Amino acid sequence: MTDRSNAARTEIRVEKLKEMLDFQQQAIVSRMLVKNAAGSVTLFAFDEGEGLSEHTAPFDALLIGVEGEAEVRVDADLHRLGEGATLLIPAGAPHAVAPCAQFKMLLVMLKGERKA
């Protein structure tokens, strides 16, 4: 049996993703939920008219739609990401995010090599 009284603890609680971050006018707001050696999990809230221009990332990125919809361009392909939908973007692939209106997404950055 492990004595957890002296171990560092993370508060364990249930939260609704939609309620964890508010929209701000003319802004993209983010909140990092987890960061460790394996990667990170970040919640984003995009106000209408805001987006991410084309860029690349050194790691695989999993996007999860939380609220609203966005068009996500990966290389030359356009994908529509809505609430509950996921999109895996391979490391190094150029991509951009263009919300259709206010939009929230969860970004999971996965360090390391992908296995089949």
N, CA, C and O of each residue as an XYZ file, in Angstrom:
464
protein
N       0.838     -1.176      0.000
C       0.000      0.000      0.000
C       0.884      1.241      0.000
O       1.849      1.331      0.760
N       0.547      2.182     -0.852
C       1.331      3.401     -0.970
C       0.751      4.492     -0.084
O      -0.461      4.705     -0.051
N       1.631      5.179      0.633
C       1.192      6.305      1.451
C       1.102      7.527      0.551
O       2.126      8.089      0.164
N      -0.110      7.941      0.217
C      -0.317      9.061     -0.690
C      -0.370     10.398      0.042
O      -0.474     11.445     -0.597
N      -0.300     10.378      1.368
C      -0.446     11.624      2.116
C       0.700     12.592      1.846
O       0.505     13.805      1.914
N       1.877     12.086      1.545
C       3.025     12.944      1.288
C       3.279     13.149     -0.198
O       4.097     13.988     -0.575
N       2.593     12.400     -1.039
C       2.801     12.520     -2.481
C       2.102     13.768     -3.008
O       1.061     14.184     -2.499
N       2.706     14.356     -4.047
C       2.067     15.498     -4.701
C       0.769     15.017     -5.339
O       0.732     13.970     -5.986
N      -0.289     15.790     -5.150
C      -1.590     15.397     -5.683
C      -2.100     16.442     -6.661
O      -1.833     17.637     -6.531
N      -2.829     15.958     -7.627
C      -3.561     16.826     -8.525
C      -5.019     16.733     -8.123
O      -5.543     15.640     -7.909
N      -5.668     17.872     -8.022
C      -7.080     17.853     -7.651
C      -7.869     17.118     -8.721
O      -7.727     17.400     -9.911
N      -8.687     16.195     -8.304
C      -9.497     15.409     -9.224
C     -10.916     15.940     -9.167
O     -11.539     15.977     -8.105
N     -11.423     16.354    -10.332
C     -12.787     16.870    -10.395
C     -13.320     16.725    -11.819
O     -12.555     16.589    -12.773
N     -14.614     16.757    -11.937
C     -15.279     16.694    -13.233
C     -15.655     18.113    -13.639
O     -16.253     18.852    -12.857
N     -15.301     18.492    -14.869
C     -15.653     19.808    -15.389
C     -16.180     19.655    -16.805
O     -15.836     18.695    -17.494
N     -17.002     20.579    -17.240
C     -17.497     20.594    -18.607
C     -16.568     21.467    -19.443
O     -16.327     22.626    -19.107
N     -16.046     20.902    -20.540
C     -15.100     21.637    -21.377
C     -15.657     22.983    -21.824
O     -14.947     23.988    -21.793
N     -16.912     23.012    -22.237
C     -17.519     24.258    -22.723
C     -17.473     25.367    -21.682
O     -17.426     26.547    -22.029
N     -17.487     24.993    -20.413
C     -17.563     25.984    -19.336
C     -16.193     26.353    -18.755
O     -16.103     27.216    -17.881
N     -15.144     25.714    -19.230
C     -13.817     25.937    -18.650
C     -13.129     27.188    -19.182
O     -12.137     27.645    -18.614
N     -13.659     27.746    -20.281
C     -13.007     28.891    -20.915
C     -14.077     29.735    -21.584
O     -14.936     29.207    -22.290
N     -14.032     31.048    -21.367
C     -15.004     31.960    -21.970
C     -14.419     32.603    -23.218
O     -13.204     32.742    -23.352
N     -15.303     32.990    -24.124
C     -14.887     33.753    -25.296
C     -14.544     35.171    -24.864
O     -15.123     35.697    -23.913
N     -13.590     35.792    -25.574
C     -13.280     37.202    -25.372
C     -13.356     37.880    -26.728
O     -12.936     37.312    -27.735
N     -13.892     39.096    -26.757
C     -14.072     39.811    -28.015
C     -12.754     39.961    -28.757
O     -11.734     40.338    -28.181
N     -12.800     39.657    -30.057
C     -11.671     39.835    -30.974
C     -10.399     39.170    -30.464
O      -9.308     39.731    -30.575
N     -10.546     37.968    -29.901
C      -9.371     37.302    -29.327
C      -9.469     35.787    -29.449
O     -10.542     35.215    -29.644
N      -8.315     35.173    -29.329
C      -8.200     33.728    -29.153
C      -7.682     33.532    -27.734
O      -6.626     34.051    -27.373
N      -8.423     32.787    -26.940
C      -8.052     32.551    -25.545
C      -7.677     31.081    -25.404
O      -8.314     30.217    -26.007
N      -6.649     30.793    -24.612
C      -6.263     29.393    -24.406
C      -6.034     29.116    -22.926
O      -5.705     30.006    -22.141
N      -6.219     27.853    -22.582
C      -5.961     27.394    -21.208
C      -5.316     26.022    -21.293
O      -5.930     25.065    -21.765
N      -4.070     25.931    -20.831
C      -3.378     24.647    -20.827
C      -3.910     23.816    -19.666
O      -3.872     24.243    -18.512
N      -4.400     22.638    -19.984
C      -4.965     21.764    -18.961
C      -3.944     20.771    -18.435
O      -3.954     20.429    -17.252
N      -3.050     20.303    -19.326
C      -2.018     19.326    -18.953
C      -0.785     19.579    -19.807
O      -0.893     19.863    -21.000
N       0.375     19.477    -19.196
C       1.631     19.507    -19.945
C       2.606     18.593    -19.226
O       2.853     18.745    -18.030
N       3.161     17.636    -19.975
C       4.173     16.744    -19.409
C       5.064     16.238    -20.538
O       4.965     16.726    -21.664
N       5.921     15.281    -20.260
C       6.871     14.786    -21.256
C       6.186     14.147    -22.461
O       6.777     14.081    -23.539
N       4.960     13.679    -22.295
C       4.238     13.018    -23.391
C       3.567     14.012    -24.330
O       3.235     13.664    -25.462
N       3.366     15.242    -23.874
C       2.713     16.241    -24.710
C       1.915     17.224    -23.882
O       2.224     17.473    -22.717
N       0.875     17.785    -24.503
C       0.061     18.774    -23.802
C      -1.388     18.700    -24.271
O      -1.693     18.189    -25.349
N      -2.268     19.230    -23.423
C      -3.692     19.329    -23.734
C      -4.087     20.777    -23.449
O      -3.968     21.253    -22.320
N      -4.563     21.477    -24.498
C      -4.889     22.889    -24.373
C      -6.280     23.151    -24.935
O      -6.620     22.673    -26.017
N      -7.077     23.907    -24.198
C      -8.406     24.305    -24.643
C      -8.308     25.700    -25.256
O      -7.696     26.596    -24.675
N      -8.912     25.882    -26.433
C      -8.911     27.169    -27.129
C     -10.339     27.665    -27.305
O     -11.253     26.871    -27.527
N     -10.533     28.988    -27.207
C     -11.805     29.640    -27.524
C     -11.505     30.754    -28.527
O     -10.776     31.696    -28.219
N     -12.074     30.637    -29.728
C     -11.871     31.612    -30.798
C     -13.119     32.483    -30.909
O     -14.226     31.964    -31.049
N     -12.948     33.794    -30.847
C     -14.087     34.660    -31.107
C     -14.349     34.676    -32.608
O     -13.471     34.338    -33.402
N     -15.552     35.068    -32.991
C     -15.906     35.139    -34.402
C     -14.913     36.031    -35.138
O     -14.591     37.124    -34.672
N     -14.433     35.570    -36.278
C     -13.481     36.332    -37.078
C     -12.026     36.068    -36.734
O     -11.135     36.540    -37.439
N     -11.766     35.328    -35.672
C     -10.393     34.997    -35.281
C     -10.044     33.603    -35.794
O     -10.937     32.780    -36.001
N      -8.758     33.327    -36.001
C      -8.337     32.011    -36.468
C      -6.833     31.869    -36.374
O      -6.141     32.765    -35.890
N      -6.336     30.743    -36.837
C      -4.894     30.492    -36.862
C      -4.457     30.390    -38.309
O      -4.976     29.565    -39.060
N      -3.506     31.222    -38.705
C      -2.993     31.162    -40.069
C      -2.171     29.889    -40.246
O      -1.849     29.203    -39.275
N      -1.840     29.587    -41.484
C      -1.129     28.339    -41.771
C       0.189     28.268    -41.001
O       0.959     29.228    -40.952
N       0.421     27.111    -40.408
C       1.642     26.865    -39.648
C       1.877     25.361    -39.603
O       1.048     24.584    -40.076
N       2.990     24.956    -39.042
C       3.285     23.536    -38.835
C       3.605     23.315    -37.362
O       3.885     24.260    -36.624
N       3.560     22.061    -36.950
C       3.915     21.689    -35.578
C       4.860     20.499    -35.639
O       4.737     19.667    -36.538
N       5.798     20.398    -34.707
C       6.774     19.304    -34.743
C       6.216     17.963    -34.281
O       6.894     16.939    -34.377
N       4.974     17.966    -33.776
C       4.376     16.734    -33.247
C       2.995     16.525    -33.859
O       2.391     17.461    -34.382
N       2.501     15.286    -33.790
C       1.124     15.025    -34.182
C       0.208     15.855    -33.290
O       0.481     16.052    -32.106
N      -0.883     16.336    -33.881
C      -1.852     17.136    -33.131
C      -3.243     16.559    -33.349
O      -3.662     16.340    -34.485
N      -3.949     16.318    -32.266
C      -5.325     15.855    -32.334
C      -6.222     17.025    -31.950
O      -6.132     17.542    -30.836
N      -7.093     17.444    -32.880
C      -8.050     18.507    -32.612
C      -9.395     17.867    -32.293
O      -9.824     16.936    -32.973
N     -10.051     18.365    -31.266
C     -11.366     17.870    -30.868
C     -12.298     19.074    -30.775
O     -12.070     19.981    -29.974
N     -13.344     19.081    -31.593
C     -14.316     20.169    -31.556
C     -15.118     20.124    -30.267
O     -15.626     19.070    -29.887
N     -15.234     21.261    -29.595
C     -15.951     21.348    -28.320
C     -17.256     22.136    -28.473
O     -18.283     21.763    -27.905
N     -17.206     23.219    -29.238
C     -18.397     24.061    -29.420
C     -18.258     24.822    -30.726
O     -17.188     25.355    -31.021
N     -19.323     24.880    -31.510
C     -19.293     25.584    -32.785
C     -18.640     24.740    -33.869
O     -18.472     23.531    -33.715
N     -18.273     25.398    -34.971
C     -17.640     24.714    -36.104
C     -16.508     25.551    -36.663
O     -16.497     26.777    -36.547
N     -15.546     24.853    -37.277
C     -14.437     25.525    -37.942
C     -14.046     24.734    -39.176
O     -14.259     23.524    -39.253
N     -13.470     25.437    -40.137
C     -12.852     24.785    -41.280
C     -11.366     24.676    -40.973
O     -10.718     25.660    -40.617
N     -10.841     23.479    -41.114
C      -9.425     23.237    -40.846
C      -8.796     22.750    -42.145
O      -9.185     21.718    -42.692
N      -7.823     23.505    -42.624
C      -7.116     23.113    -43.841
C      -5.841     22.385    -43.427
O      -5.037     22.906    -42.653
N      -5.670     21.172    -43.954
C      -4.457     20.389    -43.728
C      -3.893     20.091    -45.109
O      -4.544     19.432    -45.920
N      -2.684     20.573    -45.377
C      -2.125     20.546    -46.731
C      -3.149     21.225    -47.646
O      -3.514     22.375    -47.401
N      -3.612     20.551    -48.679
C      -4.593     21.150    -49.596
C      -6.021     20.721    -49.283
O      -6.947     21.131    -49.984
N      -6.222     19.913    -48.256
C      -7.546     19.366    -47.947
C      -8.262     20.203    -46.888
O      -7.672     20.607    -45.886
N      -9.557     20.455    -47.138
C     -10.371     21.225    -46.203
C     -11.283     20.279    -45.427
O     -11.969     19.442    -46.013
N     -11.283     20.421    -44.098
C     -12.094     19.570    -43.217
C     -12.981     20.462    -42.359
O     -12.576     21.555    -41.963
N     -14.178     19.997    -42.076
C     -15.091     20.731    -41.188
C     -15.068     20.044    -39.825
O     -15.363     18.854    -39.714
N     -14.718     20.801    -38.798
C     -14.612     20.260    -37.444
C     -15.723     20.858    -36.594
O     -15.760     22.067    -36.365
N     -16.627     20.004    -36.130
C     -17.734     20.450    -35.285
C     -17.654     19.815    -33.912
O     -16.710     19.092    -33.596
N     -18.653     20.095    -33.110
C     -18.701     19.587    -31.739
C     -18.633     18.066    -31.721
O     -19.435     17.393    -32.367
N     -17.670     17.531    -30.978
C     -17.504     16.086    -30.839
C     -16.694     15.435    -31.939
O     -16.383     14.248    -31.849
N     -16.342     16.184    -32.979
C     -15.548     15.626    -34.083
C     -14.062     15.732    -33.768
O     -13.636     16.606    -33.013
N     -13.277     14.830    -34.355
C     -11.829     14.842    -34.150
C     -11.115     14.895    -35.486
O     -11.649     14.458    -36.506
N      -9.914     15.428    -35.474
C      -9.069     15.489    -36.662
C      -7.627     15.310    -36.214
O      -7.132     16.069    -35.381
N      -6.954     14.308    -36.765
C      -5.544     14.076    -36.450
C      -4.697     14.726    -37.531
O      -4.842     14.413    -38.713
N      -3.815     15.630    -37.129
C      -2.923     16.320    -38.055
C      -1.520     15.773    -37.838
O      -0.974     15.886    -36.741
N      -0.929     15.177    -38.878
C       0.414     14.607    -38.725
C       1.468     15.685    -38.472
O       1.333     16.819    -38.932
N       2.498     15.326    -37.752
C       3.618     16.234    -37.496
C       4.141     16.775    -38.821
O       4.286     16.029    -39.789
N       4.420     18.064    -38.859
C       4.998     18.691    -40.036
C       4.012     19.090    -41.112
O       4.398     19.780    -42.056
N       2.751     18.686    -41.012
C       1.758     19.028    -42.041
C       1.309     20.478    -41.870
O       0.907     20.873    -40.776
N       1.373     21.276    -42.944
C       0.875     22.644    -42.844
C      -0.637     22.637    -42.612
O      -1.368     21.891    -43.264
N      -1.098     23.468    -41.684
C      -2.524     23.508    -41.374
C      -2.927     24.895    -40.869
O      -2.100     25.664    -40.379
N      -4.230     25.190    -41.004
C      -4.791     26.460    -40.554
C      -6.190     26.197    -40.015
O      -6.857     25.248    -40.428
N      -6.628     27.046    -39.086
C      -7.951     26.904    -38.473
C      -8.739     28.189    -38.723
O      -8.294     29.282    -38.372
N      -9.928     28.040    -39.341
C     -10.795     29.181    -39.637
C     -12.192     28.908    -39.078
O     -12.995     28.247    -39.736
N     -12.492     29.401    -37.884
C     -13.816     29.186    -37.305
C     -14.917     29.829    -38.146
O     -14.718     30.887    -38.744
N     -16.078     29.178    -38.185
C     -17.240     29.705    -38.912
C     -17.950     30.773    -38.084
O     -18.624     31.637    -38.645
N     -17.815     30.730    -36.786
C     -18.362     31.683    -35.811
C     -17.550     31.451    -34.537
O     -16.411     30.991    -34.625
N     -18.084     31.749    -33.374
C     -17.349     31.424    -32.152
C     -17.129     29.915    -32.111
O     -18.009     29.134    -32.475
N     -15.928     29.517    -31.658
C     -15.532     28.111    -31.753
C     -14.609     27.770    -30.596
O     -13.728     28.551    -30.237
N     -14.826     26.572    -30.008
C     -13.914     26.049    -28.983
C     -13.403     24.694    -29.434
O     -14.147     23.886    -29.992
N     -12.128     24.458    -29.186
C     -11.538     23.159    -29.518
C     -10.519     22.785    -28.464
O      -9.958     23.637    -27.776
N     -10.297     21.492    -28.359
C      -9.266     20.938    -27.495
C      -8.133     20.487    -28.401
O      -8.360     19.763    -29.371
N      -6.919     20.908    -28.091
C      -5.736     20.521    -28.852
C      -4.905     19.580    -27.994
O      -4.485     19.938    -26.893
N      -4.672     18.377    -28.502
C      -3.828     17.398    -27.819
C      -2.569     17.230    -28.656
O      -2.615     16.668    -29.751
N      -1.445     17.718    -28.140
C      -0.154     17.568    -28.823
C       0.493     16.285    -28.319
O       0.648     16.086    -27.115
N       0.867     15.420    -29.252
C       1.393     14.100    -28.912
C       2.864     14.009    -29.299
O       3.193     13.909    -30.481
N       3.738     14.042    -28.318
C       5.171     13.929    -28.593
C       5.532     12.475    -28.864
O       4.828     11.560    -28.438
N       6.628     12.273    -29.569
C       7.078     10.913    -29.851
C       6.596     10.438    -31.208
O       5.851     11.132    -31.900
N       7.031      9.255    -31.574
C       6.677      8.691    -32.870
C       5.333      7.994    -32.809
O       5.001      7.322    -31.832
N       4.560      8.171    -33.885
C       3.258      7.509    -33.973
C       3.468      6.054    -34.346
O       4.296      5.738    -35.200
N       2.719      5.172    -33.706
C       2.769      3.742    -34.025
C       1.464      3.360    -34.694
O       0.408      3.912    -34.386
N       1.545      2.413    -35.609
C       0.364      2.025    -36.394
C      -0.748      1.468    -35.587
O      -1.790      1.109    -36.136
